[in-house]
Amino acid sequence: MNQASRAVPKPEAEDKVIEFANQHGGLKAAMRLVDDVLRLKAESGLEVESIQSELQRLDKILTNIQQ
């Protein structure tokens, strides 16, 4: 994609990206997290919502096991 066809992000979108990066240990860590999620999505064939549901299910199982 060339520079002329790139969309200009809205300021509130930039704020959300900054907040996400700060919540996940800085820009490099946030970028790794996004890369990992995209790789998981590609390898599993699942949509992000399905991945999130599966992670929540696994978290519930682990929480019950640890108690």
PDB file of N, CA, C, O and CB in Angstrom:
ATOM      1  N   MET A   1       0.856  -1.174   0.000  1.00  0.00           N
ATOM      2  CA  MET A   1       0.000   0.000   0.000  1.00  0.00           C
ATOM      3  C   MET A   1       0.900   1.234   0.000  1.00  0.00           C
ATOM      4  O   MET A   1       1.817   1.325   0.816  1.00  0.00           O
ATOM      5  CB  MET A   1      -0.972   0.000   1.231  1.00  0.00           C
ATOM      6  N   ASN A   2       0.655   2.171  -0.887  1.00  0.00           N
ATOM      7  CA  ASN A   2       1.507   3.355  -0.918  1.00  0.00           C
ATOM      8  C   ASN A   2       0.979   4.432   0.013  1.00  0.00           C
ATOM      9  O   ASN A   2      -0.139   4.341   0.519  1.00  0.00           O
ATOM     10  CB  ASN A   2       1.615   3.898  -2.336  1.00  0.00           C
ATOM     11  N   GLN A   3       1.789   5.445   0.230  1.00  0.00           N
ATOM     12  CA  GLN A   3       1.449   6.510   1.181  1.00  0.00           C
ATOM     13  C   GLN A   3       0.152   7.223   0.798  1.00  0.00           C
ATOM     14  O   GLN A   3      -0.630   7.579   1.679  1.00  0.00           O
ATOM     15  CB  GLN A   3       2.590   7.525   1.265  1.00  0.00           C
ATOM     16  N   ALA A   4      -0.091   7.438  -0.495  1.00  0.00           N
ATOM     17  CA  ALA A   4      -1.273   8.179  -0.932  1.00  0.00           C
ATOM     18  C   ALA A   4      -2.565   7.440  -0.603  1.00  0.00           C
ATOM     19  O   ALA A   4      -3.585   8.082  -0.352  1.00  0.00           O
ATOM     20  CB  ALA A   4      -1.201   8.443  -2.424  1.00  0.00           C
ATOM     21  N   SER A   5      -2.548   6.110  -0.596  1.00  0.00           N
ATOM     22  CA  SER A   5      -3.773   5.354  -0.366  1.00  0.00           C
ATOM     23  C   SER A   5      -3.962   4.954   1.102  1.00  0.00           C
ATOM     24  O   SER A   5      -4.958   4.311   1.432  1.00  0.00           O
ATOM     25  CB  SER A   5      -3.773   4.119  -1.230  1.00  0.00           C
ATOM     26  N   ARG A   6      -3.040   5.317   1.979  1.00  0.00           N
ATOM     27  CA  ARG A   6      -3.174   4.975   3.397  1.00  0.00           C
ATOM     28  C   ARG A   6      -4.187   5.886   4.069  1.00  0.00           C
ATOM     29  O   ARG A   6      -4.190   7.098   3.854  1.00  0.00           O
ATOM     30  CB  ARG A   6      -1.815   5.071   4.112  1.00  0.00           C
ATOM     31  N   ALA A   7      -5.033   5.295   4.875  1.00  0.00           N
ATOM     32  CA  ALA A   7      -6.015   6.079   5.620  1.00  0.00           C
ATOM     33  C   ALA A   7      -5.321   6.820   6.757  1.00  0.00           C
ATOM     34  O   ALA A   7      -4.372   6.314   7.355  1.00  0.00           O
ATOM     35  CB  ALA A   7      -7.144   5.172   6.169  1.00  0.00           C
ATOM     36  N   VAL A   8      -5.798   8.003   7.043  1.00  0.00           N
ATOM     37  CA  VAL A   8      -5.265   8.791   8.150  1.00  0.00           C
ATOM     38  C   VAL A   8      -6.059   8.409   9.396  1.00  0.00           C
ATOM     39  O   VAL A   8      -7.281   8.557   9.416  1.00  0.00           O
ATOM     40  CB  VAL A   8      -5.352  10.346   7.859  1.00  0.00           C
ATOM     41  N   PRO A   9      -5.378   7.915  10.444  1.00  0.00           N
ATOM     42  CA  PRO A   9      -6.115   7.507  11.643  1.00  0.00           C
ATOM     43  C   PRO A   9      -6.732   8.701  12.360  1.00  0.00           C
ATOM     44  O   PRO A   9      -6.193   9.808  12.353  1.00  0.00           O
ATOM     45  CB  PRO A   9      -5.195   6.753  12.595  1.00  0.00           C
ATOM     46  N   LYS A  10      -7.865   8.443  12.972  1.00  0.00           N
ATOM     47  CA  LYS A  10      -8.516   9.477  13.772  1.00  0.00           C
ATOM     48  C   LYS A  10      -7.749   9.638  15.078  1.00  0.00           C
ATOM     49  O   LYS A  10      -7.172   8.670  15.573  1.00  0.00           O
ATOM     50  CB  LYS A  10     -10.013   9.124  14.044  1.00  0.00           C
ATOM     51  N   PRO A  11      -7.732  10.845  15.647  1.00  0.00           N
ATOM     52  CA  PRO A  11      -7.013  11.050  16.924  1.00  0.00           C
ATOM     53  C   PRO A  11      -7.481  10.092  18.022  1.00  0.00           C
ATOM     54  O   PRO A  11      -6.663   9.625  18.815  1.00  0.00           O
ATOM     55  CB  PRO A  11      -7.196  12.492  17.401  1.00  0.00           C
ATOM     56  N   GLU A  12      -8.776   9.792  18.083  1.00  0.00           N
ATOM     57  CA  GLU A  12      -9.257   8.884  19.134  1.00  0.00           C
ATOM     58  C   GLU A  12      -8.750   7.459  18.902  1.00  0.00           C
ATOM     59  O   GLU A  12      -8.568   6.708  19.860  1.00  0.00           O
ATOM     60  CB  GLU A  12     -10.799   8.892  19.189  1.00  0.00           C
ATOM     61  N   ALA A  13      -8.521   7.082  17.651  1.00  0.00           N
ATOM     62  CA  ALA A  13      -7.939   5.771  17.368  1.00  0.00           C
ATOM     63  C   ALA A  13      -6.491   5.729  17.851  1.00  0.00           C
ATOM     64  O   ALA A  13      -6.044   4.730  18.416  1.00  0.00           O
ATOM     65  CB  ALA A  13      -8.015   5.452  15.854  1.00  0.00           C
ATOM     66  N   GLU A  14      -5.778   6.802  17.629  1.00  0.00           N
ATOM     67  CA  GLU A  14      -4.396   6.879  18.112  1.00  0.00           C
ATOM     68  C   GLU A  14      -4.359   6.785  19.635  1.00  0.00           C
ATOM     69  O   GLU A  14      -3.484   6.128  20.197  1.00  0.00           O
ATOM     70  CB  GLU A  14      -3.724   8.190  17.641  1.00  0.00           C
ATOM     71  N   ASP A  15      -5.298   7.433  20.294  1.00  0.00           N
ATOM     72  CA  ASP A  15      -5.372   7.361  21.756  1.00  0.00           C
ATOM     73  C   ASP A  15      -5.600   5.926  22.220  1.00  0.00           C
ATOM     74  O   ASP A  15      -5.015   5.492  23.213  1.00  0.00           O
ATOM     75  CB  ASP A  15      -6.495   8.270  22.283  1.00  0.00           C
ATOM     76  N   LYS A  16      -6.451   5.185  21.501  1.00  0.00           N
ATOM     77  CA  LYS A  16      -6.721   3.794  21.875  1.00  0.00           C
ATOM     78  C   LYS A  16      -5.478   2.933  21.677  1.00  0.00           C
ATOM     79  O   LYS A  16      -5.206   2.043  22.482  1.00  0.00           O
ATOM     80  CB  LYS A  16      -7.896   3.228  21.052  1.00  0.00           C
ATOM     81  N   VAL A  17      -4.726   3.192  20.617  1.00  0.00           N
ATOM     82  CA  VAL A  17      -3.495   2.430  20.383  1.00  0.00           C
ATOM     83  C   VAL A  17      -2.482   2.725  21.486  1.00  0.00           C
ATOM     84  O   VAL A  17      -1.822   1.812  21.982  1.00  0.00           O
ATOM     85  CB  VAL A  17      -2.895   2.769  18.992  1.00  0.00           C
ATOM     86  N   ILE A  18      -2.358   3.980  21.868  1.00  0.00           N
ATOM     87  CA  ILE A  18      -1.440   4.363  22.941  1.00  0.00           C
ATOM     88  C   ILE A  18      -1.856   3.689  24.247  1.00  0.00           C
ATOM     89  O   ILE A  18      -1.014   3.159  24.973  1.00  0.00           O
ATOM     90  CB  ILE A  18      -1.408   5.904  23.112  1.00  0.00           C
ATOM     91  N   GLU A  19      -3.155   3.711  24.545  1.00  0.00           N
ATOM     92  CA  GLU A  19      -3.654   3.070  25.767  1.00  0.00           C
ATOM     93  C   GLU A  19      -3.377   1.564  25.736  1.00  0.00           C
ATOM     94  O   GLU A  19      -2.947   0.998  26.741  1.00  0.00           O
ATOM     95  CB  GLU A  19      -5.170   3.332  25.937  1.00  0.00           C
ATOM     96  N   PHE A  20      -3.617   0.917  24.603  1.00  0.00           N
ATOM     97  CA  PHE A  20      -3.354  -0.513  24.462  1.00  0.00           C
ATOM     98  C   PHE A  20      -1.876  -0.806  24.698  1.00  0.00           C
ATOM     99  O   PHE A  20      -1.535  -1.738  25.427  1.00  0.00           O
ATOM    100  CB  PHE A  20      -3.782  -1.009  23.068  1.00  0.00           C
ATOM    101  N   ALA A  21      -1.002  -0.015  24.086  1.00  0.00           N
ATOM    102  CA  ALA A  21       0.440  -0.221  24.247  1.00  0.00           C
ATOM    103  C   ALA A  21       0.848  -0.057  25.707  1.00  0.00           C
ATOM    104  O   ALA A  21       1.632  -0.852  26.226  1.00  0.00           O
ATOM    105  CB  ALA A  21       1.230   0.763  23.363  1.00  0.00           C
ATOM    106  N   ASN A  22       0.327   0.955  26.364  1.00  0.00           N
ATOM    107  CA  ASN A  22       0.655   1.182  27.772  1.00  0.00           C
ATOM    108  C   ASN A  22       0.155   0.049  28.663  1.00  0.00           C
ATOM    109  O   ASN A  22       0.824  -0.321  29.628  1.00  0.00           O
ATOM    110  CB  ASN A  22       0.065   2.505  28.240  1.00  0.00           C
ATOM    111  N   GLN A  23      -1.014  -0.503  28.347  1.00  0.00           N
ATOM    112  CA  GLN A  23      -1.574  -1.588  29.148  1.00  0.00           C
ATOM    113  C   GLN A  23      -0.817  -2.899  28.960  1.00  0.00           C
ATOM    114  O   GLN A  23      -0.912  -3.802  29.791  1.00  0.00           O
ATOM    115  CB  GLN A  23      -3.033  -1.786  28.797  1.00  0.00           C
ATOM    116  N   HIS A  24      -0.067  -3.000  27.864  1.00  0.00           N
ATOM    117  CA  HIS A  24       0.599  -4.259  27.547  1.00  0.00           C
ATOM    118  C   HIS A  24       2.117  -4.149  27.554  1.00  0.00           C
ATOM    119  O   HIS A  24       2.801  -4.865  26.821  1.00  0.00           O
ATOM    120  CB  HIS A  24       0.142  -4.750  26.207  1.00  0.00           C
ATOM    121  N   GLY A  25       2.640  -3.257  28.379  1.00  0.00           N
ATOM    122  CA  GLY A  25       4.080  -3.208  28.594  1.00  0.00           C
ATOM    123  C   GLY A  25       4.872  -2.407  27.592  1.00  0.00           C
ATOM    124  O   GLY A  25       6.070  -2.639  27.432  1.00  0.00           O
ATOM    125  N   GLY A  26       4.243  -1.478  26.917  1.00  0.00           N
ATOM    126  CA  GLY A  26       4.948  -0.637  25.955  1.00  0.00           C
ATOM    127  C   GLY A  26       4.707  -1.075  24.521  1.00  0.00           C
ATOM    128  O   GLY A  26       4.065  -2.092  24.259  1.00  0.00           O
ATOM    129  N   LEU A  27       5.233  -0.289  23.609  1.00  0.00           N
ATOM    130  CA  LEU A  27       4.956  -0.501  22.193  1.00  0.00           C
ATOM    131  C   LEU A  27       5.474  -1.841  21.687  1.00  0.00           C
ATOM    132  O   LEU A  27       4.742  -2.562  21.008  1.00  0.00           O
ATOM    133  CB  LEU A  27       5.562   0.612  21.381  1.00  0.00           C
ATOM    134  N   LYS A  28       6.707  -2.188  22.000  1.00  0.00           N
ATOM    135  CA  LYS A  28       7.272  -3.444  21.491  1.00  0.00           C
ATOM    136  C   LYS A  28       6.503  -4.646  22.013  1.00  0.00           C
ATOM    137  O   LYS A  28       6.222  -5.576  21.257  1.00  0.00           O
ATOM    138  CB  LYS A  28       8.747  -3.564  21.880  1.00  0.00           C
ATOM    139  N   ALA A  29       6.161  -4.639  23.286  1.00  0.00           N
ATOM    140  CA  ALA A  29       5.404  -5.755  23.860  1.00  0.00           C
ATOM    141  C   ALA A  29       4.010  -5.833  23.243  1.00  0.00           C
ATOM    142  O   ALA A  29       3.522  -6.928  22.966  1.00  0.00           O
ATOM    143  CB  ALA A  29       5.300  -5.609  25.392  1.00  0.00           C
ATOM    144  N   ALA A  30       3.368  -4.694  23.027  1.00  0.00           N
ATOM    145  CA  ALA A  30       2.040  -4.671  22.415  1.00  0.00           C
ATOM    146  C   ALA A  30       2.108  -5.182  20.976  1.00  0.00           C
ATOM    147  O   ALA A  30       1.218  -5.906  20.532  1.00  0.00           O
ATOM    148  CB  ALA A  30       1.450  -3.244  22.450  1.00  0.00           C
ATOM    149  N   MET A  31       3.153  -4.810  20.252  1.00  0.00           N
ATOM    150  CA  MET A  31       3.320  -5.285  18.878  1.00  0.00           C
ATOM    151  C   MET A  31       3.513  -6.802  18.853  1.00  0.00           C
ATOM    152  O   MET A  31       2.969  -7.483  17.983  1.00  0.00           O
ATOM    153  CB  MET A  31       4.518  -4.583  18.205  1.00  0.00           C
ATOM    154  N   ARG A  32       4.284  -7.330  19.804  1.00  0.00           N
ATOM    155  CA  ARG A  32       4.472  -8.785  19.879  1.00  0.00           C
ATOM    156  C   ARG A  32       3.150  -9.477  20.168  1.00  0.00           C
ATOM    157  O   ARG A  32       2.852 -10.521  19.587  1.00  0.00           O
ATOM    158  CB  ARG A  32       5.510  -9.148  20.962  1.00  0.00           C
ATOM    159  N   LEU A  33       2.352  -8.899  21.067  1.00  0.00           N
ATOM    160  CA  LEU A  33       1.054  -9.475  21.401  1.00  0.00           C
ATOM    161  C   LEU A  33       0.154  -9.521  20.173  1.00  0.00           C
ATOM    162  O   LEU A  33      -0.474 -10.543  19.897  1.00  0.00           O
ATOM    163  CB  LEU A  33       0.383  -8.674  22.522  1.00  0.00           C
ATOM    164  N   VAL A  34       0.089  -8.419  19.439  1.00  0.00           N
ATOM    165  CA  VAL A  34      -0.730  -8.380  18.221  1.00  0.00           C
ATOM    166  C   VAL A  34      -0.226  -9.408  17.212  1.00  0.00           C
ATOM    167  O   VAL A  34      -1.022 -10.124  16.604  1.00  0.00           O
ATOM    168  CB  VAL A  34      -0.716  -6.963  17.595  1.00  0.00           C
ATOM    169  N   ASP A  35       1.093  -9.484  17.033  1.00  0.00           N
ATOM    170  CA  ASP A  35       1.665 -10.477  16.116  1.00  0.00           C
ATOM    171  C   ASP A  35       1.304 -11.898  16.542  1.00  0.00           C
ATOM    172  O   ASP A  35       0.956 -12.734  15.707  1.00  0.00           O
ATOM    173  CB  ASP A  35       3.191 -10.325  16.049  1.00  0.00           C
ATOM    174  N   ASP A  36       1.387 -12.164  17.845  1.00  0.00           N
ATOM    175  CA  ASP A  36       1.054 -13.495  18.355  1.00  0.00           C
ATOM    176  C   ASP A  36      -0.415 -13.837  18.105  1.00  0.00           C
ATOM    177  O   ASP A  36      -0.738 -14.961  17.719  1.00  0.00           O
ATOM    178  CB  ASP A  36       1.364 -13.581  19.854  1.00  0.00           C
ATOM    179  N   VAL A  37      -1.304 -12.863  18.326  1.00  0.00           N
ATOM    180  CA  VAL A  37      -2.740 -13.095  18.102  1.00  0.00           C
ATOM    181  C   VAL A  37      -3.004 -13.344  16.614  1.00  0.00           C
ATOM    182  O   VAL A  37      -3.767 -14.244  16.264  1.00  0.00           O
ATOM    183  CB  VAL A  37      -3.581 -11.881  18.607  1.00  0.00           C
ATOM    184  N   LEU A  38      -2.380 -12.556  15.744  1.00  0.00           N
ATOM    185  CA  LEU A  38      -2.570 -12.755  14.307  1.00  0.00           C
ATOM    186  C   LEU A  38      -2.038 -14.114  13.862  1.00  0.00           C
ATOM    187  O   LEU A  38      -2.654 -14.778  13.028  1.00  0.00           O
ATOM    188  CB  LEU A  38      -1.881 -11.639  13.520  1.00  0.00           C
ATOM    189  N   ARG A  39      -0.905 -14.528  14.409  1.00  0.00           N
ATOM    190  CA  ARG A  39      -0.346 -15.835  14.082  1.00  0.00           C
ATOM    191  C   ARG A  39      -1.269 -16.953  14.581  1.00  0.00           C
ATOM    192  O   ARG A  39      -1.520 -17.920  13.862  1.00  0.00           O
ATOM    193  CB  ARG A  39       1.065 -15.986  14.694  1.00  0.00           C
ATOM    194  N   LEU A  40      -1.770 -16.818  15.804  1.00  0.00           N
ATOM    195  CA  LEU A  40      -2.697 -17.799  16.351  1.00  0.00           C
ATOM    196  C   LEU A  40      -3.950 -17.889  15.496  1.00  0.00           C
ATOM    197  O   LEU A  40      -4.448 -18.981  15.223  1.00  0.00           O
ATOM    198  CB  LEU A  40      -3.063 -17.446  17.792  1.00  0.00           C
ATOM    199  N   LYS A  41      -4.455 -16.743  15.078  1.00  0.00           N
ATOM    200  CA  LYS A  41      -5.641 -16.704  14.223  1.00  0.00           C
ATOM    201  C   LYS A  41      -5.381 -17.444  12.921  1.00  0.00           C
ATOM    202  O   LYS A  41      -6.207 -18.247  12.486  1.00  0.00           O
ATOM    203  CB  LYS A  41      -6.056 -15.252  13.935  1.00  0.00           C
ATOM    204  N   ALA A  42      -4.244 -17.182  12.301  1.00  0.00           N
ATOM    205  CA  ALA A  42      -3.913 -17.826  11.026  1.00  0.00           C
ATOM    206  C   ALA A  42      -3.729 -19.333  11.196  1.00  0.00           C
ATOM    207  O   ALA A  42      -4.201 -20.115  10.371  1.00  0.00           O
ATOM    208  CB  ALA A  42      -2.641 -17.208  10.433  1.00  0.00           C
ATOM    209  N   GLU A  43      -3.045 -19.737  12.261  1.00  0.00           N
ATOM    210  CA  GLU A  43      -2.752 -21.153  12.471  1.00  0.00           C
ATOM    211  C   GLU A  43      -3.977 -21.947  12.925  1.00  0.00           C
ATOM    212  O   GLU A  43      -4.101 -23.130  12.608  1.00  0.00           O
ATOM    213  CB  GLU A  43      -1.645 -21.299  13.492  1.00  0.00           C
ATOM    214  N   SER A  44      -4.875 -21.309  13.658  1.00  0.00           N
ATOM    215  CA  SER A  44      -6.028 -22.029  14.200  1.00  0.00           C
ATOM    216  C   SER A  44      -7.239 -21.969  13.278  1.00  0.00           C
ATOM    217  O   SER A  44      -8.126 -22.819  13.355  1.00  0.00           O
ATOM    218  CB  SER A  44      -6.395 -21.468  15.554  1.00  0.00           C
ATOM    219  N   GLY A  45      -7.275 -20.966  12.408  1.00  0.00           N
ATOM    220  CA  GLY A  45      -8.448 -20.784  11.563  1.00  0.00           C
ATOM    221  C   GLY A  45      -9.623 -20.184  12.317  1.00  0.00           C
ATOM    222  O   GLY A  45     -10.725 -20.095  11.776  1.00  0.00           O
ATOM    223  N   LEU A  46      -9.399 -19.768  13.567  1.00  0.00           N
ATOM    224  CA  LEU A  46     -10.461 -19.185  14.382  1.00  0.00           C
ATOM    225  C   LEU A  46     -10.477 -17.666  14.238  1.00  0.00           C
ATOM    226  O   LEU A  46      -9.449 -17.047  13.964  1.00  0.00           O
ATOM    227  CB  LEU A  46     -10.284 -19.579  15.857  1.00  0.00           C
ATOM    228  N   GLU A  47     -11.629 -17.089  14.423  1.00  0.00           N
ATOM    229  CA  GLU A  47     -11.741 -15.645  14.479  1.00  0.00           C
ATOM    230  C   GLU A  47     -11.323 -15.181  15.875  1.00  0.00           C
ATOM    231  O   GLU A  47     -11.296 -15.977  16.814  1.00  0.00           O
ATOM    232  CB  GLU A  47     -13.191 -15.179  14.137  1.00  0.00           C
ATOM    233  N   VAL A  48     -11.006 -13.921  16.005  1.00  0.00           N
ATOM    234  CA  VAL A  48     -10.520 -13.385  17.280  1.00  0.00           C
ATOM    235  C   VAL A  48     -11.541 -13.627  18.395  1.00  0.00           C
ATOM    236  O   VAL A  48     -11.161 -13.932  19.526  1.00  0.00           O
ATOM    237  CB  VAL A  48     -10.219 -11.876  17.151  1.00  0.00           C
ATOM    238  N   GLU A  49     -12.813 -13.493  18.088  1.00  0.00           N
ATOM    239  CA  GLU A  49     -13.848 -13.709  19.105  1.00  0.00           C
ATOM    240  C   GLU A  49     -13.826 -15.154  19.592  1.00  0.00           C
ATOM    241  O   GLU A  49     -14.003 -15.409  20.783  1.00  0.00           O
ATOM    242  CB  GLU A  49     -15.243 -13.358  18.544  1.00  0.00           C
ATOM    243  N   SER A  50     -13.610 -16.097  18.681  1.00  0.00           N
ATOM    244  CA  SER A  50     -13.531 -17.513  19.071  1.00  0.00           C
ATOM    245  C   SER A  50     -12.303 -17.774  19.929  1.00  0.00           C
ATOM    246  O   SER A  50     -12.361 -18.539  20.892  1.00  0.00           O
ATOM    247  CB  SER A  50     -13.502 -18.416  17.827  1.00  0.00           C
ATOM    248  N   ILE A  51     -11.195 -17.138  19.578  1.00  0.00           N
ATOM    249  CA  ILE A  51      -9.970 -17.273  20.371  1.00  0.00           C
ATOM    250  C   ILE A  51     -10.209 -16.725  21.773  1.00  0.00           C
ATOM    251  O   ILE A  51      -9.809 -17.335  22.765  1.00  0.00           O
ATOM    252  CB  ILE A  51      -8.782 -16.535  19.690  1.00  0.00           C
ATOM    253  N   GLN A  52     -10.863 -15.568  21.847  1.00  0.00           N
ATOM    254  CA  GLN A  52     -11.146 -14.967  23.150  1.00  0.00           C
ATOM    255  C   GLN A  52     -12.048 -15.876  23.983  1.00  0.00           C
ATOM    256  O   GLN A  52     -11.809 -16.053  25.177  1.00  0.00           O
ATOM    257  CB  GLN A  52     -11.801 -13.586  22.973  1.00  0.00           C
ATOM    258  N   SER A  53     -13.071 -16.450  23.374  1.00  0.00           N
ATOM    259  CA  SER A  53     -13.962 -17.357  24.098  1.00  0.00           C
ATOM    260  C   SER A  53     -13.206 -18.577  24.610  1.00  0.00           C
ATOM    261  O   SER A  53     -13.419 -19.013  25.741  1.00  0.00           O
ATOM    262  CB  SER A  53     -15.120 -17.797  23.200  1.00  0.00           C
ATOM    263  N   GLU A  54     -12.326 -19.127  23.780  1.00  0.00           N
ATOM    264  CA  GLU A  54     -11.551 -20.294  24.183  1.00  0.00           C
ATOM    265  C   GLU A  54     -10.612 -19.949  25.336  1.00  0.00           C
ATOM    266  O   GLU A  54     -10.463 -20.735  26.272  1.00  0.00           O
ATOM    267  CB  GLU A  54     -10.753 -20.842  22.996  1.00  0.00           C
ATOM    268  N   LEU A  55      -9.982 -18.785  25.272  1.00  0.00           N
ATOM    269  CA  LEU A  55      -9.092 -18.361  26.359  1.00  0.00           C
ATOM    270  C   LEU A  55      -9.865 -18.166  27.654  1.00  0.00           C
ATOM    271  O   LEU A  55      -9.372 -18.519  28.725  1.00  0.00           O
ATOM    272  CB  LEU A  55      -8.365 -17.065  25.984  1.00  0.00           C
ATOM    273  N   GLN A  56     -11.060 -17.615  27.572  1.00  0.00           N
ATOM    274  CA  GLN A  56     -11.884 -17.443  28.768  1.00  0.00           C
ATOM    275  C   GLN A  56     -12.279 -18.799  29.350  1.00  0.00           C
ATOM    276  O   GLN A  56     -12.287 -18.979  30.568  1.00  0.00           O
ATOM    277  CB  GLN A  56     -13.142 -16.617  28.442  1.00  0.00           C
ATOM    278  N   ARG A  57     -12.609 -19.755  28.473  1.00  0.00           N
ATOM    279  CA  ARG A  57     -12.968 -21.098  28.926  1.00  0.00           C
ATOM    280  C   ARG A  57     -11.778 -21.749  29.634  1.00  0.00           C
ATOM    281  O   ARG A  57     -11.931 -22.348  30.699  1.00  0.00           O
ATOM    282  CB  ARG A  57     -13.433 -21.972  27.734  1.00  0.00           C
ATOM    283  N   LEU A  58     -10.592 -21.623  29.031  1.00  0.00           N
ATOM    284  CA  LEU A  58      -9.397 -22.203  29.635  1.00  0.00           C
ATOM    285  C   LEU A  58      -9.046 -21.529  30.957  1.00  0.00           C
ATOM    286  O   LEU A  58      -8.621 -22.194  31.902  1.00  0.00           O
ATOM    287  CB  LEU A  58      -8.225 -22.099  28.674  1.00  0.00           C
ATOM    288  N   ASP A  59      -9.223 -20.209  31.025  1.00  0.00           N
ATOM    289  CA  ASP A  59      -8.952 -19.488  32.259  1.00  0.00           C
ATOM    290  C   ASP A  59      -9.880 -19.974  33.371  1.00  0.00           C
ATOM    291  O   ASP A  59      -9.453 -20.129  34.515  1.00  0.00           O
ATOM    292  CB  ASP A  59      -9.112 -17.973  32.047  1.00  0.00           C
ATOM    293  N   LYS A  60     -11.147 -20.213  33.037  1.00  0.00           N
ATOM    294  CA  LYS A  60     -12.114 -20.707  34.027  1.00  0.00           C
ATOM    295  C   LYS A  60     -11.695 -22.093  34.527  1.00  0.00           C
ATOM    296  O   LYS A  60     -11.769 -22.377  35.722  1.00  0.00           O
ATOM    297  CB  LYS A  60     -13.547 -20.761  33.418  1.00  0.00           C
ATOM    298  N   ILE A  61     -11.257 -22.950  33.603  1.00  0.00           N
ATOM    299  CA  ILE A  61     -10.808 -24.285  33.988  1.00  0.00           C
ATOM    300  C   ILE A  61      -9.594 -24.191  34.913  1.00  0.00           C
ATOM    301  O   ILE A  61      -9.548 -24.852  35.950  1.00  0.00           O
ATOM    302  CB  ILE A  61     -10.469 -25.126  32.738  1.00  0.00           C
ATOM    303  N   LEU A  62      -8.611 -23.369  34.537  1.00  0.00           N
ATOM    304  CA  LEU A  62      -7.406 -23.241  35.361  1.00  0.00           C
ATOM    305  C   LEU A  62      -7.705 -22.657  36.729  1.00  0.00           C
ATOM    306  O   LEU A  62      -7.123 -23.071  37.732  1.00  0.00           O
ATOM    307  CB  LEU A  62      -6.382 -22.380  34.658  1.00  0.00           C
ATOM    308  N   THR A  63      -8.607 -21.701  36.765  1.00  0.00           N
ATOM    309  CA  THR A  63      -8.990 -21.104  38.051  1.00  0.00           C
ATOM    310  C   THR A  63      -9.630 -22.153  38.949  1.00  0.00           C
ATOM    311  O   THR A  63      -9.343 -22.198  40.145  1.00  0.00           O
ATOM    312  CB  THR A  63      -9.959 -19.919  37.839  1.00  0.00           C
ATOM    313  N   ASN A  64     -10.487 -22.992  38.395  1.00  0.00           N
ATOM    314  CA  ASN A  64     -11.133 -24.036  39.181  1.00  0.00           C
ATOM    315  C   ASN A  64     -10.148 -25.102  39.629  1.00  0.00           C
ATOM    316  O   ASN A  64     -10.297 -25.647  40.722  1.00  0.00           O
ATOM    317  CB  ASN A  64     -12.248 -24.672  38.386  1.00  0.00           C
ATOM    318  N   ILE A  65      -9.158 -25.411  38.824  1.00  0.00           N
ATOM    319  CA  ILE A  65      -8.171 -26.405  39.180  1.00  0.00           C
ATOM    320  C   ILE A  65      -7.279 -25.900  40.325  1.00  0.00           C
ATOM    321  O   ILE A  65      -6.938 -26.661  41.231  1.00  0.00           O
ATOM    322  CB  ILE A  65      -7.324 -26.767  37.956  1.00  0.00           C
ATOM    323  N   GLN A  66      -6.904 -24.613  40.279  1.00  0.00           N
ATOM    324  CA  GLN A  66      -6.000 -24.062  41.273  1.00  0.00           C
ATOM    325  C   GLN A  66      -6.643 -23.891  42.636  1.00  0.00           C
ATOM    326  O   GLN A  66      -5.932 -23.744  43.630  1.00  0.00           O
ATOM    327  CB  GLN A  66      -5.478 -22.750  40.804  1.00  0.00           C
ATOM    328  N   GLN A  67      -7.950 -23.907  42.713  1.00  0.00           N
ATOM    329  CA  GLN A  67      -8.635 -23.700  43.986  1.00  0.00           C
ATOM    330  C   GLN A  67      -8.650 -24.921  44.832  1.00  0.00           C
ATOM    331  O   GLN A  67      -9.193 -24.900  45.937  1.00  0.00           O
ATOM    332  CB  GLN A  67     -10.024 -23.249  43.762  1.00  0.00           C
TER     333      GLN A  67
END
